[in-house]
Amino acid sequence: MSAPTLVSIRQRELGDRSFHHGTEIEPGLLEDELLDWWLDHGWAREVPERRSLFRLLHRFSGCAEREPLTQQEVSQYALAS
């Protein structure tokens, strides 16, 4: 199972990246002490019930972590080959 989806609380910046309130933070961008600091200070929140678009669309986002689509999602959203 994948790690919970991480979302930004309020407008935040990290380097040249800007995150609006509720925006998903790319998996792996915040790690170890930096992740702990953001969580402890309320700058980010882990949301286990929210699926990561970076993981779902890994071929387009370049994310190393993957989360498969359900069969219902494939039949509803994917193009027939």
Residue frames as a rotation matrix with the C-alpha (Angstrom) as fourth column:
MET 1
0.576 0.818 0.000 0.00
0.818 -0.576 0.000 0.00
0.000 0.000 -1.000 0.00
SER 2
-0.084 -0.588 0.804 1.21
0.558 -0.696 -0.451 3.49
0.826 0.411 0.387 -0.83
ALA 3
-0.778 -0.236 -0.583 1.99
0.614 -0.483 -0.624 6.20
-0.134 -0.843 0.521 1.67
PRO 4
0.244 0.913 -0.328 -0.80
0.758 -0.390 -0.522 8.70
-0.605 -0.121 -0.787 2.38
THR 5
0.174 -0.093 0.980 -1.22
0.794 -0.576 -0.196 11.57
0.583 0.812 -0.026 -0.03
LEU 6
-0.358 -0.407 -0.840 0.44
0.816 -0.574 -0.069 14.74
-0.455 -0.710 0.538 1.25
VAL 7
0.324 0.524 0.787 -1.38
0.795 -0.602 0.073 18.06
0.513 0.602 -0.612 0.74
SER 8
-0.742 -0.603 0.292 -0.36
0.431 -0.764 -0.480 21.64
0.513 -0.231 0.827 1.40
ILE 9
0.259 0.754 -0.603 -2.10
0.958 -0.278 0.064 23.65
-0.120 -0.595 -0.795 4.10
ARG 10
0.653 0.085 -0.752 -2.39
0.056 -0.996 -0.063 27.29
-0.755 -0.001 -0.656 3.01
GLN 11
0.925 -0.376 -0.051 -0.16
-0.143 -0.222 -0.965 28.82
0.352 0.900 -0.259 0.32
ARG 12
0.620 -0.765 0.172 3.39
-0.005 0.215 0.977 27.43
-0.784 -0.607 0.130 0.65
GLU 13
0.755 -0.488 -0.438 6.64
-0.568 -0.153 -0.808 27.60
0.328 0.859 -0.393 -1.28
LEU 14
0.610 -0.658 0.442 9.53
0.098 0.617 0.781 25.18
-0.787 -0.433 0.440 -1.42
GLY 15
-0.484 -0.824 0.293 12.45
0.541 -0.018 0.841 26.32
-0.688 0.566 0.455 -3.54
ASP 16
-0.929 0.141 -0.341 10.96
-0.346 -0.659 0.668 27.35
-0.131 0.738 0.662 -6.88
ARG 17
-0.638 0.738 -0.219 7.75
0.490 0.609 0.624 25.34
0.594 0.290 -0.750 -6.29
SER 18
-0.781 0.496 0.379 4.53
-0.620 -0.685 -0.382 26.96
0.070 -0.534 0.843 -5.11
PHE 19
-0.763 0.555 -0.333 1.63
0.533 0.830 0.163 25.04
0.367 -0.053 -0.929 -3.56
HIS 20
-0.403 0.744 0.534 -1.89
-0.583 -0.658 0.477 26.39
0.706 -0.119 0.698 -3.15
HIS 21
-0.466 0.308 0.829 -4.04
-0.800 0.253 -0.544 25.31
-0.377 -0.917 0.128 -0.21
GLY 22
0.434 0.687 0.583 -5.14
-0.449 0.726 -0.521 21.69
-0.781 -0.036 0.623 -0.66
THR 23
0.549 -0.312 -0.775 -2.70
-0.780 0.141 -0.609 21.03
0.299 0.940 -0.166 -3.52
GLU 24
0.969 -0.241 0.048 -1.07
0.217 0.933 0.287 17.62
-0.114 -0.268 0.957 -3.53
ILE 25
0.361 -0.928 -0.089 2.66
-0.857 -0.368 0.360 17.64
-0.367 -0.054 -0.929 -2.83
GLU 26
0.449 -0.219 -0.867 4.56
-0.637 0.602 -0.482 15.28
0.627 0.768 0.131 -5.10
PRO 27
0.995 -0.098 0.028 5.60
0.054 0.742 0.669 12.02
-0.087 -0.663 0.743 -3.40
GLY 28
0.386 -0.922 -0.007 9.26
0.922 0.386 -0.026 12.12
0.027 0.003 1.000 -2.39
LEU 29
0.262 -0.284 0.922 9.55
0.272 -0.895 -0.353 15.92
0.926 0.343 -0.158 -2.52
LEU 30
0.228 -0.152 0.962 9.45
-0.881 -0.454 0.137 16.20
0.416 -0.878 -0.237 1.27
GLU 31
0.438 -0.134 -0.889 11.38
0.174 0.983 -0.062 13.52
0.882 -0.128 0.454 3.13
ASP 32
-0.203 -0.602 -0.772 12.74
0.799 0.354 -0.486 12.78
0.566 -0.716 0.409 6.58
GLU 33
-0.562 -0.093 -0.822 13.29
0.726 -0.533 -0.436 15.87
-0.397 -0.841 0.367 8.78
LEU 34
-0.973 0.209 -0.101 11.79
-0.232 -0.858 0.459 18.29
0.009 0.470 0.883 6.24
LEU 35
-0.353 0.881 -0.314 8.59
0.081 0.364 0.928 16.24
0.932 0.302 -0.200 6.02
ASP 36
-0.156 0.246 -0.957 8.41
0.953 0.291 -0.080 16.01
0.259 -0.924 -0.280 9.81
TRP 37
-0.844 -0.219 -0.490 8.91
0.373 -0.896 -0.243 19.77
-0.385 -0.387 0.837 10.09
TRP 38
-0.811 0.585 0.002 6.12
-0.352 -0.491 0.797 20.55
0.468 0.646 0.604 7.59
LEU 39
-0.099 0.798 -0.595 3.75
0.385 0.582 0.717 18.15
0.918 -0.158 -0.364 9.37
ASP 40
-0.313 -0.102 -0.944 4.66
0.949 0.006 -0.315 19.40
0.037 -0.995 0.095 12.87
HIS 41
-0.866 -0.090 -0.492 4.16
0.168 -0.979 -0.118 23.05
-0.471 -0.185 0.862 11.89
GLY 42
0.033 0.997 0.068 0.87
0.362 0.052 -0.931 22.39
-0.932 0.055 -0.359 10.11
TRP 43
-0.335 -0.224 -0.915 2.20
-0.679 -0.617 0.399 23.30
-0.654 0.755 0.055 6.68
ALA 44
-0.506 0.174 -0.845 1.15
-0.649 0.569 0.506 19.93
0.569 0.804 -0.175 5.23
ARG 45
-0.020 0.573 0.819 -1.21
-0.837 0.439 -0.328 17.12
-0.547 -0.692 0.471 6.11
GLU 46
-0.974 -0.219 -0.062 -1.28
-0.222 0.853 0.472 13.42
-0.050 0.473 -0.879 5.26
VAL 47
-0.051 0.998 -0.047 -4.64
-0.917 -0.066 -0.394 12.43
-0.396 0.023 0.918 3.78
PRO 48
-0.762 -0.351 0.544 -4.86
-0.220 0.931 0.293 8.62
-0.609 0.104 -0.786 3.52
GLU 49
0.042 0.878 0.477 -8.32
0.422 0.417 -0.805 8.64
-0.906 0.235 -0.353 1.92
ARG 50
0.709 0.144 -0.690 -7.16
-0.465 -0.641 -0.611 10.82
-0.530 0.754 -0.387 -1.00
ARG 51
0.581 -0.480 0.657 -5.48
0.662 0.749 -0.038 9.00
-0.473 0.457 0.753 -3.87
SER 52
-0.057 -0.752 -0.657 -2.36
-0.004 -0.658 0.753 10.54
-0.998 0.046 0.035 -5.37
LEU 53
0.913 0.341 -0.223 -2.65
-0.183 -0.145 -0.972 11.81
-0.364 0.929 -0.070 -8.95
PHE 54
0.140 -0.942 -0.306 1.16
-0.987 -0.157 0.029 11.62
-0.076 0.297 -0.952 -9.19
ARG 55
-0.598 -0.356 0.718 1.01
-0.425 0.901 0.093 7.88
-0.680 -0.249 -0.690 -8.38
LEU 56
0.307 0.811 0.498 -2.06
0.162 0.471 -0.867 7.20
-0.938 0.347 0.013 -10.54
LEU 57
0.999 0.049 0.008 -0.58
0.021 -0.272 -0.962 8.99
-0.045 0.961 -0.273 -13.56
HIS 58
0.474 -0.880 0.027 3.04
0.081 0.075 0.994 7.96
-0.877 -0.469 0.107 -12.96
ARG 59
0.084 -0.446 0.891 3.81
0.948 0.312 0.067 7.72
-0.307 0.839 0.449 -16.68
PHE 60
0.468 0.182 0.865 3.04
0.575 -0.806 -0.141 11.41
0.671 0.563 -0.482 -17.11
SER 61
0.960 -0.034 0.278 4.26
-0.220 -0.704 0.675 12.74
0.173 -0.709 -0.683 -13.75
GLY 62
0.132 -0.966 -0.222 7.52
-0.343 0.166 -0.924 10.78
0.930 0.199 -0.310 -13.65
CYS 63
0.292 0.055 0.955 6.73
-0.956 0.008 0.292 9.57
0.008 -0.998 0.055 -10.13
ALA 64
-0.669 -0.628 -0.398 8.60
-0.600 0.772 -0.210 6.42
0.439 0.098 -0.893 -9.12
GLU 65
-0.791 0.471 0.391 5.74
-0.098 0.533 -0.840 5.28
-0.605 -0.702 -0.376 -6.88
ARG 66
-0.799 0.529 -0.287 2.70
-0.289 0.080 0.954 3.74
0.528 0.845 0.089 -8.57
GLU 67
-0.588 0.735 0.338 -0.94
-0.232 0.248 -0.941 3.23
-0.775 -0.631 0.025 -7.70
PRO 68
-0.934 0.193 0.301 -3.08
0.357 0.446 0.821 1.23
0.024 0.874 -0.485 -10.13
LEU 69
-0.542 0.840 -0.030 -6.48
-0.822 -0.523 0.227 2.28
0.175 0.147 0.974 -11.40
THR 70
-0.368 0.521 0.770 -9.38
-0.259 0.738 -0.623 0.05
-0.893 -0.429 -0.136 -10.43
GLN 71
-0.732 0.160 0.662 -11.13
0.620 0.560 0.550 -1.97
-0.283 0.813 -0.509 -13.16
GLN 72
0.374 0.925 -0.063 -14.08
0.847 -0.368 -0.383 0.39
-0.378 0.090 -0.922 -12.96
GLU 73
0.373 -0.323 -0.870 -11.78
-0.147 -0.946 0.288 3.40
-0.916 0.020 -0.400 -13.48
VAL 74
-0.732 -0.666 0.145 -10.08
-0.004 0.217 0.976 1.72
-0.682 0.714 -0.161 -16.42
SER 75
-0.441 0.629 0.640 -13.39
0.889 0.403 0.216 0.97
-0.122 0.664 -0.737 -18.14
GLN 76
0.571 0.747 -0.342 -14.75
0.715 -0.656 -0.240 4.43
-0.403 -0.108 -0.909 -17.38
TYR 77
0.684 -0.317 -0.658 -11.73
-0.195 -0.947 0.253 6.66
-0.703 -0.045 -0.709 -18.08
ALA 78
-0.352 -0.926 0.139 -9.22
-0.114 0.189 0.975 4.78
-0.929 0.327 -0.172 -20.27
LEU 79
0.075 0.281 -0.957 -9.23
-0.968 -0.210 -0.137 4.68
-0.240 0.936 0.256 -24.03
ALA 80
0.768 0.224 0.601 -9.95
-0.102 0.968 -0.230 1.34
-0.633 0.115 0.766 -25.68
SER 81
-0.248 -0.932 -0.266 -6.91
-0.590 -0.073 0.804 -0.13
-0.769 0.356 -0.531 -27.41
